[in-house]
Amino acid sequence: MTRPRPGPPALAALALVALALPLALLVPSGAAAGPAAGPAPSSAASEVAPAPGATTRAAAVTAYRDVQRAQRVRAGWTGSVKGCRVGRESAASLSATRTTVNRLRDLAGVRPVALRDSLNRKALAAALMMRAQGSLSHTPPRSWRCWSRAGRAAAGSSNLFLGRSGAAAMVGYTDDAGIAELGHRRWLLNPAARVFGSGSTGSSNALWVFSDTRPVPDGTAVAWPPAGFVPRPWLFADWSLEVVGGDVDLDGAQVRMTVDGGEVEVSGVRTAPPSFGPGHLVTWRVDLPRAVSSGDHEVVVTVAGVEVAGDTTPITWTTTTVDVD
């Protein structure tokens, strides 16, 4: 998705910024399927904690190197803006995109997704529109270049990126720089997701994220950077914790962090509702010591004041940053 409200980002930022839209504008009340469906109920708040992703250092390094290779795969797009030909994206590019999505999801401790051909084709029609128009919108009007019904449908159900394509766009969604509610990251790491669709033109991407879902228990937590071993280049500026469930309240969340046992300063703590993602979000930034730029380091995160099903409990996890160089 993209910005927390409809409309394109500032033109100066188009090359690297994607958009996120409130779910309420995409899935109408009472609509079937998609992340709006509530997760299966669960009981114990004591079970709330992010699932560890990479449980070994080697697994984290392998994931990072797999994604580095995937980002070098060209889209192989056979369409063109001239004539508004949707064309096709190469199988190698789609495979690289799927690999990247699932390496990132693996690290976040959530299950993998498949790409569906029918959604890939519609997503590619949306990516063509974004490239042709040189802008981003979840509700592109008919006046847009290369407008199509398929592209319009995909635009309203997808993360959108202009300036990156394929695997690189997937990393960009996870970073989600400049997007306060981190909508792209949240939908890409949605623990309920089973199926996505992706279309890349070489300079634009649409990732269809509103599709088949699986039930997940109330209190399911997804963090980024996640628990376990994490490649240092994927320590993006915004840290986040999302907790899925209808009976969740993060308004009183307080964040504390230590690096190698020493406390570090946390700033910019804010929350966002499920309308911008599959669950309730708390996000923040941290002033990491310069030493983290090399070597491996242990980061302990504690988010206090998390209320699930009426019980207030702290959520704690350990992220071990890995020097992939």
Secondary structure, DSSP 8 states (H G I E B T S, - for coil): ---SSSS---GGGTTT-EE---GGGTS-TT--SSTTS-------GGG-SB-----SHHHHHHHHHHHHHHTTS------BTTTTB-----HHHHHHHHHHHHHHHHHTT----EE-HHHHHHHHHHHHHHHHHTS--SS--TTSTT--HHHHHHHTTEEEEES--HHHHHHHHHH-TT-TT-HHHHHHT-TTB-EEEEEE-SSEEEEE--S-B----TT-EEEES-SEEEEGGG--S-EEEEE-SSSEE-TT-EEEEEETTEEE-EEEEEEE-GGGSSSEEEEEEE---GGGGSS-EEEEEEEEEEEETTEEEEEEEEEEEE---
